[in-house]
Amino acid sequence: MKKRIDTLLTKTIEFKSKYGRKVKVLEVPVMKKDNPLYLKVNLRLHQLITKAANQNEPKTIYSFREHLKRTTKWSEYEEIYQSEELKNNA
């Protein structure tokens, strides 16, 4: 019997900040609107994009996954990314 592993699709969002720099937000999970986590993810994404768009610093690439690690409970983060750890790095 083969084990089915669902892979999470992610996307990259690119935009220009109010200072004219190109900004990328990586690892944004793609979710259906009927997913119970959809609203939470969109709110967190909006927070990160607003923060990135208003900062005038050289950083131009942001990881949404890392942002969620810092701003959500671990259980919520795992629900969103459905991370499965492999035993013995296999």
N, C-alpha and C positions, 0 to 999 in steps of 0.2 A: 504494500500500500504506500503510495507516494503522498508526502505531506505537501499541501498547497500553501505557498507563501504569497500573501498579498503584498504587492509593492505599492508604496505611496507615491503618487505623482507629485512632483514639485515644479514650480515655475520660477522664473526670474522676472522681476519688475524693474524697468529702467525709466528714469525720468530726469528732468533737469531741476536743480534746486533754484531757489529764488536768487542765488548768487551766480547762476549760470553754469555750475558744474554738473557733469553727468553723474548720476547716482544709481547704483544697482543694489537691489535687495534680493538676496539669494535664498533658496530653499523654502519658498512659500508653498505650503501644502495646497493642493487642488482638492476642493471639497464640493459636494452637492449642496444646494441650498436647503435641502431637508435634513441635512446632518445636524444633530444637536450642538455640535461644536462650531458650526459655521459662523454664528454671530460672534462668539468669543474670539475666534481666529481673526475675523475681519476687524474687530475693535482693536486688537493688539497690533495688527498690521497697520491700521490707520495711525495709531500712536507712533509706531516706528517711522512711518513715512513722513509724518508731520515733523518729528524730531530731526530726521535726516535732511528734510527740505529746508529747515530753518537754521541749520548750523553752517557756519562759515569756517570749516576746517578741512584739512586735506583728505580726510577719510572719505572715500567714495564708494566703498563696498561694505554692505551690512549683511549679516547672516540673520535671517528671521528665526532660524532654529536656535541660534545662540541667544537671541533676544528673548525667546520664550523660556529658555532654560533659566534666565535671570529673573523673569517677571511673573512666572506662573508656578503653581505647585507642581512638584515632580509627577504626581499622579495625573494631572491634567496634561502635562507635556507628553507623557507616555501614551495617553489616550489619543492625542493628536497625531503623533508620529508613529504610534504602534511599534515601538522599537522592541525588537527581540534580540537578546544578547546570545551570541553563539558561545557554546561551552568550549573551553580550551582553545579559543581563537580559531576554531574549525569552521 
